[in-house]
């Protein structure tokens, strides 16, 4: 009883002290609101379009970007004013491949590497044991990876059947690993070994520092067209779900009607998804992700529909979609099953697209060397340098052999390109009107 009375008296004293200081709360709230409104007026233009702080504020000369003098995208901020940039986000990558993709997967990983990001790499069971062991040894022997412990390999390889739901299962597997072991991160990005970045991680992290962390970049549409008869109604079986040897999907004779419990959406299989949405479809506190997953287990090319259907049928996430996969991809018109392999002839179009990623590349394609030298400043066998690299480049030395503050971001011209793309995607004409329509 004495302990209970003592606790009660402590609570009473706390309540009395709180009531004596009630005038502090309105003052604090008023101050916070004023600061918030000031921040909004700095970051948003009168037209309502999303605006980013000019890169020149953070030490990047505006003369690098000639187009900014013609049609400046950002609000005017004096360079002399000290503006603290928001903390950069952390990205979580899945890079996956199949037989023969080991070397290209390594190259993509090195081009994407940043100490503050998280990475999961996977070679499926169609690749040889020797190829998977080689990738495992590569991850284990990289000094940077060992120091920051942010690269993980799925050692027990999954079967991934092209066009089958096992590709979705592999993505869910990697996302679950990153949620469990990857610490704090903000966006999940799924890539293949035939993808490659067109900007540095500093460029990407700088630009995404100014975006709400709940945005989901996912190309999608409800206008499924011919896919209704060729994908939604046919029923397929993926042997990768239950066989120990890989085989292609096969069709059953019966067909099914279109679902009425949810609306189907389709789009690109390559996405950049927010941490809250990844939490949602992995943990599934609402049953929708599981129901849709079971439906897509018999759906042809399910990676091009599962995540899109879930996000556009979940009310809490519908308004977070940005209709883009952030990729440059060269398709036939009308599109065929596979996109074109990119070459040197596509380089200018890749850069002009302002996309941070491109696909599809063949292994050792010469255009990759051009991307490394002209866009990433990356040398063979080295990671893409960033603000965290403080070593010398003299005599071919690796500047990232000496590591500084990993929170330092030094954006280059690629940041301006990504800024232009994001500003376009978040404009009044392209953001809300293209959400889950």
Secondary structure, 3 states (H helix, E strand, C coil): CHHHHHHHHHHHHHHHHHHHCHHHHHHHHHHHHHHHHHHHHHHECCCCCECCCCHHHHCCCHHHCCHHHHCCCCCCCCCCCCCCCCCCCCEEEEEEECCCCHHHHHHHHHHHCCCCCEEEEEECCCCCHHHHHHHHHHHHHCHHHHHHCCEEECCCCCCCCCCCCHHHHHHHHHHHHHHHHCCCCCEEEEEECCEEECCCHHHHHHHHCCCCCCCEECCEECCCCCHHHHHHCEEEECHHHCCCCCCCCEEEEEECCCCCCCCCCEECCCCEEEHHHHHHHHHCCCCHHHHHHHHHCCCCCHHHCHHHHHHHHCHHHHCCEECCCCEECCCCCCCCCCCCCCCHHHHHHHHHCCCCEEECCCCCCHHHHHHHHHHHCCCCCCCCCCCCECCCCHHHCCHHHCECCCCCCCCCHHHHHHHHHHHHHCCCCCCHHHCCC
